Amino acid sequence: MIATLKRVLHWLTGFVLAAMFVLPLYWAVVASLRQPGLPPSPAIEWWPVAARWRNYAEIFEMVPLALYLRNSLVVVLFAVPLTLFTASWAGFALSQLPRPAQRRWLMASVVVLLVPSMSAWMFRYRILDWLGLLDTLGALIAPAAGASSPLFVLLYYWTCRRIPDEVYESARLDGANAWTIWQKIVSPLAWPTTAGVLVLAFLLYWSDFTSPVLYIYRPDLYTLPIGVQLLNQMDRTNFPLLMAGSVVMMLPAVVLFALTQRFFLHELSIGRLLEGE
């Protein structure tokens, strides 16, 4: 009886917590289906009286959202895999350094994390100009070559440090080089970290508004965040259409999280993975 009560309480708590995060997303969809021009509902509205799916087609007619959506997809399809590769390699390399060198690089990474991102805008502009990437989608993808964020490197570093040193030594004794160790040992054991970095990197590039404003001048290269902002500038009071644009913006992120959450929320330790369980 007590075990059943604990199980029911466990599921009830999980349902309440899930509802706290899902309901705002659901209400955003409901708000996007209201009649154009209506203000936000003063009370909780579980479904509009006359749902207007035409709102989604209309926002694509108001601004070229299809083009901006394509540009955003191009950016994330190149930037996210490149981020996973460079961040995992950097984290693995950091974990193989001598302890004094590890501490120095860890301190440097934390310091870089504390630096406001806007302080690097001019520096990055000059580099992109020197590389000839300004006013191209390459300007938005280029940061992925540097792992995008020190946080991603640190996440992989902590994962690689949890792998026992004996595993690395055994692989080296068998003649494995750094590439083989990363490919055959680190990558399979770092799946939860890879899933987490995948989501974070996707959100970083998918919702990036500042970089297109700073480095892109041609309207045909704008990304989806710029398109949503254009909708806002065209009619700030048309809340259903603005919410429709927001739903289009957030839907891929929600789908990606739903597909990957089982990897980084699974309670499976590296020790159990090494034991083959």
N, C-alpha and C positions, 0 to 999 in steps of 0.2 A: 504493500500500500504506500509506504513512504517512498519507495523507488519510483512508483508510478506518478506520485505527486511531484517528485523532483523532475521527472521527465516532462510532465505537463508544464511545470513552471519554467523549465528550460526553453521549451518551444514557445511558450507565451512571451517570454522575455525577448527571444529572437524575433518573434513576429512584431512586437511593439517597436523594437529598434529598427527593423527593416521598414516599417511603416513611416517612421520619422524621416527616413531618407527618400522613400519612394513617393510619398504623398506630394511633396513640392513639385516633383517631376510630373506627376499625374495632373496636378492643378495647372501647371504650365501648359500641358496639352489641352486641357479643358478651356483655359483662357484663350488659346490660339484658335479655337473653333467658334468663338462668339461672333456676332455680327460686326462687321467693320465699323469703327467709330465709337463703339460702346466703351464706356469707362470700365475699369476693373469692378467686379462685383463686390459690394460692401459685405456680403455674407458668403459663407462657404457654398460653392456651387459645384455639385458633383458631376453634372453634365449640362451643357447649354440646352436651352429650350429648342433651338433650331441650329443644330451643328452645321457649320459652314466649312466644308473641306476645301472649298474653292479658295480659301485664304492662302493655302500653300501654293497653289498654282499662281495666284496673284502676285506673291512676293517675287517669284521668278520672272514675272513680266515687268515688275516695277524696276528692278535692277538685274543685271546679268549674273544672277546667283549661280547658274549652272557653270559658267566660265570660272567664277571665283571658287566654286566647289572643286572643279577639276584642278585648279592651281594648288589648292590646299592638299588635295590627294597626292599630287605629284611631289610636293614638299615632304609630306610625312612618309610616303613610300620610299623615298631616298634617304631622308634624314634619320628616321627611326632605326632601320637596320644598320646604318653606318654608326649610329650612336651605340647600339648594342655591341658592335664589334670593337670599336675603339675603347669604350668604357670597360668592357670585360678584359681586353688585353692590358689596359693600363692598371686595372685592379689586380690582375694576376701578376703582372710585373712588379707592382709595388709590394705584394705579399712575399716575393722571392728575394727582396733586398735584405741586406744585413739589418739587424734591429735598429742600430743608430740611424741608418739612412731612412728606414721606415718612419721613425719618429719625426725626423726632419720634414719628410714629404707629407706626412699626416698633418703636421702643424701648418705647412704651407697651404694644403688643401682647405683646412678649416679657415685660415685667414682669407683665402680667395672667396669662400662662401660668405664671409661677413662683409665683403666689399659690395656696395650697392651696384646693381647691374647698370644703372644709367651712367656710372663713371666710366664704363668701357665703350659707350656708344661712339664717341669720337675716334677712339683708338681702333675700334672695329671698322668704322667707316673708312679710315685711311688704309687699312689692310685690304679691305674689299676693293677699294679704288685701285690700289697697287696691283691686285690680282685680276683686275678687269671684270669683276663680278657685279658691280653696281648695276642696278636696273635689270637684273636677271633673277630667275628663281634660285640660281646658284648662291646668291647672297643670303638667302634664307636657309639653305642647306649647309653652307660652309661650316657653321659652328659644330655640326655633328662630327667633323673630322677631328675635333678636339674633345670628343666625348660629351659635348653639350653643357655639362655641369659637373663640377667636382663631386657633387653628391652621388652621381651615378658611379663614379670611380670608387668612392668610399664604400658604397653598397657591395660592389663586387670584391673589393679588398677584404671586407669583413667576412664575406662568404668564403673566399679563398683561404683566409686565415683559420677558418674552422675545419678545414680539411687537414688531417694529421700530416705532419712532416714525413712520416714513414711512407705515406702513399707516394709523395713526390720522389723520395729517395728510391723506392722500389722501381718506379717508372724510369728513373735515370739509369739505374743499374741494368735495366732491360734494354737500354739504348734509346729510350724515347727522348726526343728533343723538346724544346719549349712549345713548338707548334703542336706536336702530338699530345703533350700533357694537357695543353689548353683544350684541344679538340676532344680527346678521349676521356679526360678525367674532370677538368674544371667545368666545361660546358654542360655535361649531363647532370652534375651535382648542383649546378647554379640555376636550375630551371625556375625555382621560386623567385630568385633575385631577378632573373631575366624577365619573368612575367611582370614583376613590379616596375622595373626600369622601362619595360615596353609601354606600360600604361602612362607612367610619368613623362616619358619622352614624347609620346603621342600628344598628351595634353599640352606639353610645352610648345610644340610646333603647331598643333591644330588651333590653339587659342592665341597664338602670338599676333598681337596687334601692332606693337611698336616697331618691329623690324620691317614689315612692309611699308610703314609710313616713312621710315628713315631711309631705306635703301631701294625702294621701288618707286619709279616715277610714271611708268606707263600704266594706264587704267586696265589694260588687258592682262596685266600680271598681278592684279590685286588678288588677295586671298579672301576666304569666307568671313573672317572677322571684320575686314574692311567693308564687305557687302552688307553685313548686319548693321554696321555703323551708318552706312549710306541710307538704309531703310529708316533708321532713327532720325537722320537729318531731314529726310523727305517729309515725314509726318510723325512728329513726336507724340501726338495724342491718339494715334490709331493703334491702341494697345493690342488688339487681336492679331494684327499683322506683325507687330513687333514681337509678340510672343511666338508666332509661327516661325519667324526667323530664328529666334532663340532655340526653339525645338529642333530645327534643322541643324543648328550649330552643335547642340549637345547630344543629339541622337547617336552619332558614331562613337562618342566617348562612352556612352552608357552601354552600347552593344559590345564594345571592346572589353569593358570591365566585366560584363556578364560572361564573356567567353574565357577570360583569363583568371577570374577570381579563384577558381578552384586550384590553381597552381600556387599562388602566394598566400592563400588562406588555409592551405592544407597543413596540418600539424605533422609534418614528416621531417625529422631531423636528418642531418648529413650522416650521423652515425648509423641510423637505420638504413639509409641508402647504401652506405658502404658495406653493410652486412647483407645487402641484397633482399631486404624485407619489403 
